[in-house]
Amino acid sequence: MKEFKDRVAVITGSASGIGRGIAQIAAGEGMRLVLADVDDEGVGSLAEALRGAGAEVHTVHTDVREAEAVDALARQALEAFGAVHLVCNNAGVLVGGNAWERTDDDWRWVIDVNLFGVVNGLRSFVPILLNEGAPAHIVNTASLGGLMVGPYLSPYIVSKHAVVALSESVFHELAGQGADIGVSVLCPGPIATGITRSERIRPPDRSATRGLSSPAERTFSDMLNAGVEAGMAPEEVGRIVFRSIRAGEFWIHTHPLPADAIRDRAERVIEAQNPVYATEFSSDILDRD
């Protein structure tokens, strides 16, 4: 997909962060936008700003955990603009702490948003893209954490590894059909988003959680917050995303990869060697710019 003017983009998690950045660049490319989020106030303010700049924007309150809600999003996108060309499955949340101390609600909320939000987006929109037969593209937001492992972010890391694997599988499935639908997986490093403040949009039905229990968890949380606050501007991520779509790239990286850490883990998998405790895991990710 190389032409964007007057094409239609659907972006979940668009009220803030990376989704907002992608939407701003998409509007600049002349796309018509369908913005989805559970944060009605945030998505409404973005829509107002983009309309003021001349963009055509339709907003849909969407809880991506629910297949029916994403189906409704797809229907409204078609009703609003008659077609869909770019789908950004971007909604995401984060919960930190020791894996065994995370509640059922912690795990299910993160997995349902981060993974099933993508699954639901694919189930709702891929049939539409296949039926239309026009050049199209799907961008699934994972994370640098989807390429690495480390402590205190297990629900998030598990969900993002799954998004990477799912995206690769869908790439092969669509290629096997000869579909003119590109697939990319976005693996951002530290971005200045609200991801570490995900509790602000936590739903009442998944509210049971518990605090961090150890100094190590709290130290990591402080480092994560600082790294995110100092991260790349979301609008710059949007620019990177559109450059990668134009180039037909599957992997979208926002930062230089910690290649040694990724390579070392892959070699340990191949050689059946035990993991080594990565004391530099957090700084290896967060110190990059």
Residue frames as qw, qx, qy, qz and C-alpha x, y, z in Angstrom:
[[0.000, 0.890, 0.457, 0.000, 0.00, 0.00, 0.00],
 [0.490, -0.012, 0.043, 0.871, 1.61, 3.24, -1.17],
 [0.094, -0.430, -0.267, -0.857, -1.30, 5.63, -1.75],
 [0.185, -0.326, -0.745, 0.551, -3.11, 7.07, 1.27],
 [0.193, 0.096, 0.018, -0.976, -5.05, 10.13, 0.14],
 [0.648, -0.031, -0.149, -0.746, -8.81, 9.58, 0.52],
 [0.583, -0.024, -0.812, 0.007, -8.21, 6.03, 1.79],
 [0.645, -0.610, -0.061, -0.456, -9.80, 4.95, 5.08],
 [0.361, 0.296, -0.761, 0.450, -7.84, 4.15, 8.24],
 [0.727, -0.578, -0.240, -0.282, -9.26, 2.47, 11.35],
 [0.340, 0.431, -0.608, 0.573, -7.16, 2.99, 14.46],
 [0.697, -0.592, -0.399, -0.068, -7.88, 1.46, 17.87],
 [0.640, -0.500, -0.184, 0.553, -6.43, 2.96, 21.02],
 [0.415, 0.538, 0.226, 0.698, -6.42, 6.28, 19.21],
 [0.282, -0.920, -0.252, -0.104, -7.26, 8.60, 22.10],
 [0.326, -0.880, 0.337, 0.075, -3.65, 8.92, 23.21],
 [0.624, -0.429, 0.602, 0.253, -0.10, 7.75, 22.70],
 [0.282, -0.169, 0.759, 0.562, 0.93, 5.85, 19.61],
 [0.281, 0.569, 0.762, 0.132, -2.61, 5.61, 18.27],
 [0.065, 0.915, 0.196, -0.348, -2.98, 9.37, 18.47],
 [0.211, -0.614, 0.487, 0.584, 0.38, 9.83, 16.72],
 [0.324, 0.134, 0.833, 0.428, -0.60, 7.46, 13.90],
 [0.216, 0.765, 0.603, -0.060, -3.92, 9.27, 13.51],
 [0.037, -0.860, 0.054, 0.507, -2.21, 12.66, 13.22],
 [0.188, -0.392, 0.677, 0.593, 0.10, 11.44, 10.47],
 [0.295, 0.371, 0.852, 0.221, -2.74, 9.61, 8.71],
 [0.172, 0.863, 0.387, -0.275, -4.75, 12.83, 8.66],
 [0.093, -0.745, 0.338, 0.568, -1.75, 14.63, 7.21],
 [0.252, -0.104, 0.840, 0.469, -1.64, 12.02, 4.46],
 [0.427, 0.085, -0.294, -0.851, -5.23, 12.92, 3.55],
 [0.243, -0.159, -0.956, -0.054, -6.81, 9.74, 4.92],
 [0.580, -0.454, -0.150, -0.659, -10.34, 9.52, 6.23],
 [0.145, 0.286, -0.823, 0.469, -10.23, 8.30, 9.81],
 [0.743, -0.463, -0.358, -0.327, -12.24, 6.00, 12.05],
 [0.108, 0.479, -0.643, 0.588, -10.95, 6.52, 15.58],
 [0.780, -0.376, -0.451, -0.215, -11.79, 3.91, 18.22],
 [0.231, 0.290, -0.666, 0.647, -11.16, 3.91, 21.96],
 [0.417, -0.578, -0.692, 0.118, -12.82, 3.49, 25.35],
 [0.273, -0.439, -0.224, 0.826, -11.63, 6.99, 26.28],
 [0.279, 0.762, 0.548, 0.203, -14.43, 9.05, 24.75],
 [0.126, -0.951, -0.027, 0.281, -13.08, 12.36, 25.98],
 [0.427, -0.512, 0.514, 0.539, -9.61, 11.73, 24.61],
 [0.416, 0.238, 0.726, 0.493, -10.75, 10.49, 21.22],
 [0.160, 0.867, 0.471, 0.006, -13.28, 13.32, 21.01],
 [0.182, -0.874, 0.141, 0.428, -10.63, 15.98, 21.56],
 [0.408, -0.249, 0.664, 0.575, -8.41, 14.40, 18.90],
 [0.351, 0.529, 0.715, 0.294, -11.29, 14.20, 16.43],
 [0.047, 0.944, 0.261, -0.198, -12.14, 17.85, 17.01],
 [0.272, -0.713, 0.375, 0.526, -8.55, 18.90, 16.40],
 [0.396, -0.032, 0.759, 0.517, -8.22, 16.83, 13.24],
 [0.277, 0.722, 0.620, 0.132, -11.55, 18.05, 11.85],
 [0.075, -0.925, -0.048, 0.370, -10.37, 21.58, 12.51],
 [0.255, -0.536, 0.581, 0.557, -7.41, 20.82, 10.28],
 [0.514, 0.415, -0.378, -0.648, -9.70, 19.56, 7.51],
 [0.073, 0.142, -0.984, -0.080, -9.77, 15.80, 8.11],
 [0.724, -0.208, -0.323, -0.573, -12.86, 13.61, 7.82],
 [0.078, 0.242, -0.864, 0.434, -13.19, 11.77, 11.13],
 [0.742, -0.353, -0.336, -0.461, -15.69, 9.29, 12.56],
 [0.080, -0.419, 0.765, -0.482, -15.38, 8.15, 16.19],
 [0.790, -0.213, -0.481, -0.315, -16.61, 4.89, 17.71],
 [0.492, -0.560, 0.545, -0.383, -16.56, 3.92, 21.37],
 [0.855, 0.217, -0.456, -0.117, -14.91, 0.50, 21.22],
 [0.603, -0.551, 0.560, -0.138, -13.83, -1.96, 23.89],
 [0.507, 0.499, -0.653, -0.259, -11.50, -4.14, 21.83],
 [0.254, -0.210, 0.905, -0.268, -11.83, -6.97, 24.36],
 [0.595, 0.342, 0.594, -0.419, -15.28, -7.66, 22.96],
 [0.327, 0.085, 0.761, 0.554, -15.60, -9.28, 19.54],
 [0.170, 0.744, 0.642, 0.075, -19.07, -7.80, 19.11],
 [0.105, -0.882, -0.056, 0.455, -17.76, -4.30, 19.76],
 [0.245, -0.435, 0.573, 0.650, -15.06, -4.67, 17.11],
 [0.279, 0.398, 0.803, 0.345, -17.61, -6.09, 14.67],
 [0.065, 0.886, 0.428, -0.167, -19.69, -2.98, 15.33],
 [0.220, -0.710, 0.268, 0.613, -16.62, -0.83, 14.71],
 [0.301, -0.045, 0.748, 0.589, -16.16, -2.49, 11.32],
 [0.188, 0.659, 0.711, 0.155, -19.81, -1.95, 10.41],
 [0.050, -0.913, -0.207, 0.348, -19.67, 1.71, 11.38],
 [0.297, -0.489, 0.465, 0.676, -16.48, 2.23, 9.40],
 [0.243, 0.231, 0.785, 0.521, -18.19, 0.88, 6.28],
 [0.055, 0.807, 0.588, -0.028, -21.33, 2.90, 6.96],
 [0.183, -0.836, -0.011, 0.518, -19.30, 6.07, 7.42],
 [0.009, -0.697, 0.478, 0.535, -16.88, 5.77, 4.50],
 [0.831, 0.426, -0.079, -0.348, -17.83, 2.72, 2.42],
 [0.835, 0.350, -0.373, 0.205, -14.46, 0.99, 2.62],
 [0.607, -0.741, 0.268, 0.104, -11.44, 0.23, 4.82],
 [0.699, 0.628, -0.300, 0.163, -7.81, 0.25, 3.64],
 [0.333, 0.428, -0.640, 0.544, -5.60, 0.54, 6.73],
 [0.750, -0.571, -0.262, -0.207, -6.27, -1.18, 10.05],
 [0.230, 0.508, -0.609, 0.565, -4.11, -0.33, 13.06],
 [0.775, -0.476, -0.409, -0.073, -4.77, -2.75, 15.92],
 [0.331, 0.539, -0.372, 0.679, -3.08, -0.56, 18.46],
 [0.571, -0.679, 0.035, -0.460, -4.97, -0.54, 21.78],
 [0.702, 0.109, -0.607, 0.357, -2.78, -1.60, 24.68],
 [0.516, -0.783, 0.104, -0.330, -2.43, -1.55, 28.47],
 [0.517, 0.377, -0.657, 0.399, 0.28, -2.48, 30.97],
 [0.721, -0.649, 0.041, -0.239, 0.36, -4.00, 34.45],
 [0.385, 0.578, -0.653, 0.301, 3.65, -4.57, 36.29],
 [0.595, -0.506, 0.472, -0.409, 4.83, -6.78, 39.15],
 [0.211, -0.270, 0.939, 0.013, 5.79, -10.35, 39.92],
 [0.423, -0.008, -0.696, -0.580, 3.91, -12.76, 37.66],
 [0.386, -0.270, -0.877, 0.096, 2.58, -14.95, 40.48],
 [0.076, -0.401, -0.530, 0.743, 1.24, -11.96, 42.36],
 [0.255, 0.050, -0.320, -0.911, -0.77, -10.58, 39.46],
 [0.534, 0.193, 0.610, -0.552, -4.45, -11.22, 39.92],
 [0.457, 0.373, 0.779, 0.213, -6.73, -12.99, 37.50],
 [0.254, 0.906, 0.294, -0.169, -8.14, -9.58, 36.58],
 [0.165, -0.758, 0.417, 0.474, -4.62, -8.26, 35.91],
 [0.367, -0.148, 0.818, 0.418, -3.81, -11.08, 33.54],
 [0.376, 0.542, 0.743, 0.116, -7.16, -11.19, 31.77],
 [0.155, 0.916, 0.145, -0.342, -7.37, -7.42, 31.27],
 [0.122, -0.675, 0.531, 0.497, -3.91, -7.21, 29.69],
 [0.333, 0.001, 0.877, 0.346, -4.33, -10.32, 27.55],
 [0.349, 0.664, 0.657, -0.078, -7.84, -9.34, 26.47],
 [0.177, 0.917, 0.001, -0.359, -6.81, -5.82, 25.38],
 [0.108, -0.697, 0.578, 0.411, -3.32, -6.44, 24.03],
 [0.200, -0.121, 0.921, 0.312, -3.83, -9.82, 22.36],
 [0.282, 0.505, 0.816, -0.004, -7.55, -10.33, 21.84],
 [0.196, 0.791, 0.083, -0.573, -7.86, -6.72, 20.72],
 [0.078, 0.495, -0.669, -0.549, -5.63, -7.72, 17.79],
 [0.191, 0.137, 0.965, 0.119, -7.39, -11.07, 17.31],
 [0.288, 0.669, 0.599, -0.332, -10.77, -9.35, 17.20],
 [0.177, 0.736, -0.201, -0.621, -9.45, -6.70, 14.82],
 [0.018, -0.286, 0.845, 0.452, -8.20, -9.36, 12.43],
 [0.212, 0.332, 0.919, -0.021, -11.43, -11.38, 12.58],
 [0.256, 0.749, 0.429, -0.435, -13.56, -8.31, 11.93],
 [0.200, 0.820, -0.183, -0.504, -11.49, -6.56, 9.27],
 [0.249, -0.321, 0.799, 0.443, -9.52, -9.14, 7.27],
 [0.408, 0.440, 0.792, 0.111, -12.68, -10.49, 5.57],
 [0.239, 0.896, 0.208, -0.311, -13.57, -6.91, 4.60],
 [0.071, -0.729, 0.496, 0.466, -10.10, -6.26, 3.16],
 [0.357, -0.052, 0.877, 0.317, -10.15, -9.55, 1.26],
 [0.387, 0.639, 0.663, -0.057, -13.60, -8.85, -0.13],
 [0.169, 0.903, -0.001, -0.395, -12.65, -5.35, -1.28],
 [0.855, 0.280, 0.253, 0.356, -9.56, -6.63, -3.09],
 [0.240, 0.927, -0.112, 0.266, -7.88, -3.20, -3.05],
 [0.538, 0.311, -0.518, 0.588, -4.34, -2.63, -1.73],
 [0.582, -0.738, -0.093, -0.327, -4.56, -2.61, 2.05],
 [0.412, 0.386, -0.651, 0.507, -2.41, -2.88, 5.13],
 [0.727, -0.621, -0.272, -0.113, -2.63, -4.09, 8.73],
 [0.254, 0.535, -0.551, 0.588, -0.41, -2.78, 11.52],
 [0.763, -0.521, -0.381, -0.031, -0.46, -4.67, 14.81],
 [0.042, -0.796, 0.404, -0.448, 1.18, -2.91, 17.75],
 [0.863, -0.216, -0.390, 0.238, 3.45, -5.18, 19.79],
 [0.351, -0.914, 0.203, -0.021, 6.52, -3.90, 21.65],
 [0.315, 0.623, -0.691, 0.189, 10.23, -4.27, 21.99],
 [0.479, -0.297, 0.701, -0.437, 9.06, -6.37, 24.95],
 [0.902, 0.247, 0.159, -0.316, 7.59, -8.76, 22.37],
 [0.720, 0.556, -0.398, 0.119, 11.14, -9.57, 21.20],
 [0.220, 0.440, -0.693, 0.527, 12.77, -9.88, 24.63],
 [0.683, -0.515, -0.515, -0.058, 12.07, -11.25, 28.10],
 [0.223, 0.338, -0.475, 0.781, 12.67, -9.90, 31.56],
 [0.217, -0.334, -0.799, 0.450, 11.16, -9.39, 35.00],
 [0.019, 0.416, 0.457, -0.786, 8.14, -7.54, 36.39],
 [0.407, 0.352, -0.165, -0.827, 6.10, -7.17, 33.19],
 [0.277, -0.012, 0.951, 0.139, 4.94, -10.73, 32.54],
 [0.466, 0.597, 0.609, -0.233, 1.33, -10.08, 31.43],
 [0.296, 0.842, -0.134, -0.432, 2.50, -7.34, 29.06],
 [0.043, -0.541, 0.767, 0.342, 5.46, -9.30, 27.68],
 [0.410, 0.150, 0.900, 0.013, 3.42, -12.47, 27.21],
 [0.469, 0.715, 0.426, -0.295, 0.74, -10.56, 25.33],
 [0.244, 0.834, -0.296, -0.397, 3.24, -8.77, 23.10],
 [0.219, -0.317, 0.883, 0.269, 5.17, -11.94, 22.23],
 [0.462, 0.394, 0.790, -0.082, 1.82, -13.39, 21.19],
 [0.390, 0.828, 0.127, -0.381, 1.07, -10.37, 18.98],
 [0.028, 0.649, -0.643, -0.405, 4.42, -10.79, 17.22],
 [0.289, -0.048, 0.945, 0.145, 3.78, -14.50, 16.58],
 [0.448, 0.605, 0.607, -0.254, 0.20, -13.84, 15.48],
 [0.288, 0.822, -0.139, -0.471, 1.31, -11.14, 13.06],
 [0.051, -0.461, 0.808, 0.364, 3.89, -13.43, 11.47],
 [0.374, 0.217, 0.901, -0.019, 1.29, -16.17, 11.10],
 [0.423, 0.748, 0.384, -0.337, -1.18, -13.82, 9.44],
 [0.107, 0.717, -0.470, -0.504, 1.57, -12.54, 7.13],
 [0.142, -0.196, 0.928, 0.284, 2.10, -16.10, 5.86],
 [0.375, 0.448, 0.792, -0.179, -1.62, -16.84, 5.62],
 [0.366, 0.810, 0.139, -0.436, -2.35, -13.76, 3.51],
 [0.051, 0.613, -0.647, -0.451, 0.73, -14.30, 1.36],
 [0.305, 0.007, 0.945, 0.114, -0.44, -17.86, 0.74],
 [0.407, 0.652, 0.612, -0.186, -3.69, -16.46, -0.66],
 [0.417, 0.288, 0.369, 0.779, -1.90, -13.94, -2.83],
 [0.092, -0.886, -0.449, 0.069, -3.81, -11.16, -1.09],
 [0.358, 0.560, -0.034, 0.746, -2.75, -7.57, -1.70],
 [0.524, -0.814, -0.091, -0.231, -2.76, -6.93, 2.04],
 [0.422, 0.488, -0.558, 0.521, 0.46, -5.98, 3.77],
 [0.735, -0.621, -0.274, 0.001, 1.10, -6.86, 7.40],
 [0.310, 0.570, -0.454, 0.610, 3.41, -5.08, 9.81],
 [0.673, -0.582, -0.417, 0.186, 4.18, -5.55, 13.49],
 [0.053, 0.829, -0.187, 0.525, 5.14, -2.39, 15.34],
 [0.799, -0.310, -0.374, 0.354, 7.73, -3.05, 18.07],
 [0.055, 0.874, -0.103, 0.471, 8.32, 0.33, 19.71],
 [0.506, -0.003, -0.550, 0.664, 10.86, 1.11, 22.38],
 [0.166, -0.524, -0.526, 0.649, 10.15, 3.82, 24.96],
 [0.046, 0.512, 0.445, 0.734, 7.50, 6.21, 23.66],
 [0.056, 0.004, 0.405, -0.913, 6.06, 9.18, 25.57],
 [0.466, -0.346, -0.617, -0.531, 2.62, 7.67, 26.10],
 [0.532, -0.450, 0.305, -0.649, 0.27, 7.02, 29.01],
 [0.759, 0.044, -0.637, -0.125, 0.95, 3.26, 28.99],
 [0.369, 0.050, -0.747, 0.551, 2.32, 3.26, 32.55],
 [0.280, 0.060, 0.418, -0.862, -0.88, 4.97, 33.69],
 [0.311, -0.134, -0.805, -0.487, -3.17, 2.36, 32.19],
 [0.106, -0.358, -0.829, 0.417, -5.15, 2.12, 35.43],
 [0.198, 0.287, 0.115, -0.930, -6.94, 5.34, 34.44],
 [0.593, 0.174, -0.379, -0.689, -8.94, 3.38, 31.84],
 [0.069, 0.067, -0.989, 0.116, -9.19, 0.08, 33.70],
 [0.519, -0.314, -0.462, -0.647, -12.75, -1.29, 33.47],
 [0.558, -0.421, 0.401, -0.592, -14.79, -2.07, 36.60],
 [0.972, -0.008, -0.031, -0.233, -15.16, -5.72, 35.59],
 [0.853, 0.193, -0.283, 0.394, -11.36, -6.21, 35.80],
 [0.108, -0.873, 0.175, -0.442, -10.56, -3.97, 38.76],
 [0.837, -0.536, 0.102, 0.026, -9.10, -6.50, 41.22],
 [0.620, 0.578, -0.365, 0.386, -5.37, -5.96, 41.53],
 [0.705, -0.647, -0.104, 0.269, -2.66, -5.67, 44.16],
 [0.031, 0.962, -0.264, -0.066, 0.29, -3.37, 44.66],
 [0.643, 0.512, -0.518, 0.239, 3.98, -4.02, 44.10],
 [0.830, -0.542, -0.124, -0.042, 5.41, -6.04, 46.96],
 [0.820, -0.232, 0.036, 0.522, 9.18, -5.70, 46.70],
 [0.160, -0.788, 0.169, 0.569, 11.77, -2.92, 46.41],
 [0.344, -0.134, 0.704, 0.607, 13.02, -4.45, 43.15],
 [0.231, 0.614, 0.717, 0.235, 9.54, -4.17, 41.59],
 [0.042, -0.929, -0.258, 0.262, 9.19, -0.57, 42.72],
 [0.305, -0.588, 0.402, 0.632, 12.64, 0.34, 41.44],
 [0.321, 0.162, 0.762, 0.539, 11.81, -1.17, 38.07],
 [0.129, 0.790, 0.599, 0.035, 8.48, 0.67, 37.99],
 [0.144, -0.870, 0.004, 0.472, 10.21, 3.99, 38.67],
 [0.314, -0.351, 0.602, 0.645, 12.75, 3.31, 35.93],
 [0.282, 0.425, 0.785, 0.351, 9.98, 2.34, 33.50],
 [0.051, 0.891, 0.412, -0.183, 8.01, 5.51, 34.24],
 [0.202, -0.758, 0.242, 0.571, 11.08, 7.67, 33.73],
 [0.345, -0.108, 0.733, 0.576, 11.97, 5.93, 30.47],
 [0.233, 0.626, 0.715, 0.208, 8.47, 6.33, 29.08],
 [0.038, -0.913, -0.230, 0.334, 8.24, 9.99, 30.06],
 [0.170, -0.694, 0.421, 0.559, 11.52, 10.66, 28.23],
 [0.617, 0.163, 0.723, 0.264, 10.54, 8.55, 25.23],
 [0.167, 0.086, 0.562, 0.805, 10.03, 9.35, 21.58],
 [0.392, 0.251, 0.148, -0.873, 7.11, 11.58, 20.60],
 [0.603, 0.294, 0.727, -0.149, 4.12, 9.53, 19.39],
 [0.537, 0.774, 0.026, -0.336, 3.83, 11.60, 16.23],
 [0.092, 0.656, -0.711, -0.238, 7.35, 10.51, 15.26],
 [0.444, -0.012, 0.895, -0.048, 6.21, 6.91, 15.66],
 [0.604, 0.617, 0.395, -0.312, 3.40, 7.71, 13.23],
 [0.346, 0.791, -0.390, -0.321, 5.92, 8.93, 10.67],
 [0.156, -0.404, 0.896, 0.094, 7.96, 5.76, 11.07],
 [0.570, 0.256, 0.749, -0.221, 4.84, 3.64, 10.65],
 [0.601, 0.722, 0.154, -0.306, 3.87, 5.30, 7.38],
 [0.176, 0.711, -0.634, -0.247, 7.40, 5.07, 5.99],
 [0.301, -0.210, 0.930, -0.018, 7.38, 1.36, 6.77],
 [0.632, 0.457, 0.555, -0.290, 3.96, 0.80, 5.21],
 [0.480, 0.787, -0.195, -0.335, 5.11, 2.49, 2.02],
 [0.112, 0.602, -0.782, -0.113, 8.22, 0.31, 1.97],
 [0.865, -0.005, -0.396, -0.309, 6.21, -2.86, 2.58],
 [0.219, 0.406, -0.779, 0.424, 8.15, -3.68, 5.75],
 [0.682, -0.405, -0.600, -0.102, 6.91, -6.30, 8.19],
 [0.598, -0.414, -0.401, 0.558, 9.09, -5.24, 11.13],
 [0.047, 0.843, 0.063, 0.533, 8.64, -1.67, 12.35],
 [0.657, -0.338, -0.360, 0.570, 11.26, -0.64, 14.90],
 [0.039, -0.975, -0.131, -0.178, 11.32, 2.80, 16.47],
 [0.347, -0.839, 0.419, 0.005, 14.67, 2.43, 18.21],
 [0.384, 0.513, -0.767, -0.006, 17.94, 0.56, 17.63],
 [0.905, -0.246, -0.278, -0.208, 17.41, -3.03, 18.71],
 [0.447, -0.652, 0.600, -0.122, 19.31, -4.51, 21.66],
 [0.774, 0.380, -0.446, -0.240, 20.62, -7.04, 19.17],
 [0.230, 0.388, -0.845, 0.287, 23.10, -8.73, 21.52],
 [0.430, -0.071, 0.670, -0.601, 20.38, -9.53, 24.06],
 [0.810, 0.296, 0.043, -0.504, 18.00, -10.84, 21.39],
 [0.634, 0.478, -0.605, -0.070, 20.75, -12.88, 19.74],
 [0.005, -0.347, 0.847, -0.403, 21.93, -14.32, 23.07],
 [0.636, 0.045, 0.516, -0.572, 18.41, -15.46, 23.95],
 [0.816, 0.404, -0.187, -0.367, 17.92, -17.05, 20.52],
 [0.447, 0.477, -0.749, 0.106, 21.21, -18.91, 20.82],
 [0.249, -0.221, 0.795, -0.506, 20.27, -20.17, 24.28],
 [0.789, 0.200, 0.231, -0.533, 16.98, -21.46, 22.90],
 [0.747, 0.478, -0.426, -0.179, 18.75, -23.29, 20.06],
 [0.393, 0.403, -0.769, 0.303, 21.40, -24.72, 22.37],
 [0.711, -0.487, -0.483, -0.154, 18.89, -25.55, 25.15],
 [0.406, 0.115, -0.490, 0.763, 20.77, -23.42, 27.66],
 [0.253, -0.689, -0.599, 0.321, 19.14, -21.96, 30.74],
 [0.097, 0.908, 0.136, 0.385, 18.29, -18.26, 30.77],
 [0.509, -0.023, -0.355, 0.784, 20.71, -15.94, 32.48],
 [0.156, -0.812, -0.459, 0.324, 19.26, -13.34, 34.83],
 [0.405, 0.534, 0.212, 0.711, 19.39, -10.08, 32.87],
 [0.332, -0.590, -0.380, 0.630, 20.19, -7.42, 35.45],
 [0.086, -0.307, 0.206, 0.925, 20.39, -4.84, 32.65],
 [0.220, 0.482, 0.808, 0.257, 17.05, -5.74, 31.05],
 [0.054, 0.873, 0.432, -0.219, 15.27, -2.51, 31.90],
 [0.131, -0.773, 0.215, 0.582, 18.10, -0.12, 31.10],
 [0.364, -0.056, 0.740, 0.563, 18.89, -2.00, 27.88],
 [0.189, 0.644, 0.689, 0.274, 15.43, -1.04, 26.64],
 [0.097, -0.917, -0.363, 0.130, 14.84, 2.31, 28.28],
 [0.373, -0.654, 0.192, 0.630, 18.23, 3.98, 27.77],
 [0.445, 0.191, 0.599, 0.638, 17.90, 3.89, 23.99],
 [0.188, 0.692, 0.207, -0.666, 16.89, 7.03, 22.08]]
